[in-house]
């Protein structure tokens, strides 16, 4: 614990790091606000549902726990990784914010309705504010874990873990009929693109993120 405290002490003395971290967190909070209103817009303009070759051939499974609480636990783990290595904060916050902002635009462009038979989700769940149910394209449950695999690619254990997590949550949303198959499969390609956009938009933050001896 003392080592982690010293790492934070080392970085939070640097003005450039403080400014970049504040900018990243501010952008992340702004993206969540945009995401909420994008969800409201999508809910108000939801269209009809369509057939899907995968969903039409698998039963509906109740996946509420994994959809909400399981995904939350994944992000608790990500927060732990950031807390343990504070130099990761600026890039990771901006990278995730960019993902949320781009996805907010995407869900407003296409107004497919959620499949009529799907896993029930408790509207009073503490995490229900993240989705109103009609934010179909593209799947954040598939895309965000995969993007974390790309972000932590140099660490083989984390890479393997996040790839498995992305496959697991892709299966969750399909089994729950909470996303169409195109939402899930497209998420991997779009997340890959967003990651590389982030590398170009925030090069200094990415260099700091990748620095092995960041505390020297």
Residue, then its C-alpha position, 0 to 999 in steps of 0.5 A: x500500500x505504501x508503494x501505491x501511495x508513493x506512486x500517487x504522491x509522485x504524480x499528483x505533484x506534477x501540474x501537467x499530470x493534474x491538468x491532463x487527469x482533470x481534463x480526462x475525468x471532465x471529458x468522461x463525465x461529459x460523455x456520460x451526460x451525452x450518453x444519457x440524453x442520447x439514450x433518451x433521444x433513442x428511446x423516444x425515436x425507437x423503431x420496429x424490431x427486426x429478425x436476427x439469424x442468431x437471436x431467432x435460433x436461441x432461447x431467451x435467458x435471464x441475464x440481468x445480474x451479469x448485464x448490470x452487476x457483472x459489468x459493474x464488477x468488471x469496471x471495479x477491476x479497471x478502477x483498481x488497475x488505475x488506482x494501482x498505476x495512477x499514470x494510467x488515469x489520463x489516457x484511460x479516462x479520455x479513451x473511454x470517454x471517446x468510446x462513449x461519445x462515439x457510441x452516443x452518436x451511433x445509437x442516435x443514427x439507427x432506431x431499431x427497437x429491442x427484440x420483443x422477447x428479451x431478458x427482463x431488466x429491473x428499471x429500478x436497478x442502480x445501474x439502469x441509468x446507463x441504458x434505457x433499452x433501445x441503444x442497440x448499435x453498437x454493444x458497449x458490453x462487447x466493445x469496452x472490454x475488448x478495447x481494454x484488451x487493446x489498451x492493456x495489450x502489453x500485459x499478457x494476463x490482462x489481455x487474455x482476461x479482457x478478451x475473455x470478458x468481451x466474449x463473455x459479455x457478448x454472449x450475455x447480451x445475445x443470450x438475453x436478446x438485449x442486442x442484435x448480433x450485428x451490434x455485438x460483432x461490429x463492436x469489436x471492429x469499432x472499438x479497435x478503431x476508437x483505440x487507434x483514434x485515441x492513440x493519435x488524439x492523446x499521444x502524450x497520455x498514451x506514451x505515459x500510459x505505456x511508460x514502464x518506469x513511470x515513477x523514475 
